[in-house]
Amino acid sequence: MNSSIKTTNIKQLSSNFPSEQSLMAFVIYEFAVFMLVRHSKKLWIPTLAPIAAILTLLLIAISRLFLGLQYPSDIAAGYVFGGVWLGLNVLCLEIFRLMKGISV
């Protein structure tokens, strides 16, 4: 094997649709934001936490595009599906929280 050939572990432009990394990053960061906003007592946390999470997600998307790992449509679809999944989870959490207060 020729020693001048460099190998890399980065797979160029994967065919994942939607992007699992984008989906999971969206769900994890935005669920953390939901919990922070829901349970924070300080006024600046509900303002700063979503901004920081959106900036982080934007940087993740830019880095995946810059490195040529995924197509923009894969990343966008990952964020959309992550938003739907997160919305369903938050909805279930809130329904269970409200049902806990109801006595039958």
Buried (B, 14 or more C-beta within 10 A) or exposed (E): EEEEEEEEEEEEEBEBEBBBBBBEBBBEBBBEBBEBEEEEEEEEBEEBBBEBBEEEBEEBBEEBBEEEBBBEEBBBBBBBBBBEBBEEEBEEBEEEEEEEEEEE
